[in-house]
């Protein structure tokens, strides 16, 4: 039943050999599983060029943006109804598939060479109602290894989240360049203008009122799903209350937009209370604490390219930003 549905495949470097910090994003891709003859294909889907499916030009747009086949798997077995199939995806995580491995810039910088399959393996795979989480270890040759030059080797722990995108995309909203939003960009060939127009849509959370009638009467209402950030379990205990206070102070701004308790910050759940919690899981937005001398922080997000809906956002909080704040 999942054939043809679109998933967001989010890849992070969970553990790193002195290259960046564990938990940082590596790549995000929209993918689709489909059956072709006796194989199951994993394809990459692009939304850089679009046109409404109802228009004749949509055929030309699709033909000029053919979806890459990232991997192909032979069917190993059939389910009782013959519609469901079993495939072995091990090779997806133990061979050198570009979107699932460290980025090209990193590989060029450290002169990384071939992936060593006999030193690469799957750590675990977990499935949940809307997502699959896989963690694996990849080992490469490296002429300029930063951690141990004599080894000429770099090993990474990668984490991959495959999250089903919403069945009904959120309504996109055009960006206004006078307001500081991040955006997603598309060239739309279906508009009634004299040229292909590149449009920017802002990235935003899906905030929907629990009580629409009260909301439109101008009353403060809670959202169906509040924006929720978790604090990284690696965060020193003394800073946690202040990070929580900083996030939740934004509720004042959301109240101006008609929402109360729109954003919250939670402490990391106890492993016994929620053994499934993992900061790399793309269902969770996490303030990641990085052991870095850089006086900075940053806030990337994972979003649905069809609509600009933010699926989750991980804030990178560098240790030495505290010195910046103090000064």
Secondary structure, DSSP 8 states (H G I E B T S, - for coil): --TT-EEEEEEEEEE-SSSS-TTEEEEEEEEEEEEETTEEEEEEE--SEE--TTSTHHHHHHHTS---EEEEEE--EE-TTSSSEE---HHHHHS--GGGS--HHHHHHTTEEEE-GGG-EEEEEEE-SSEEEEEEEEEEEETT-SS-GGGTEEEEEEEEEEEE--SS-----B--TTS---EEEEEESSSSSSS-EEEEEE-B----BSSHHHHHTT--EEBSS-EEEEE-TTS-HHHHHHHHHHHHTTHHHHHHTTEES-EEEE----TTT-TT--TT-TT-EEEEEE--S---EEEEEEE-TTT-BEEEEEEEEETTHHHHHH-
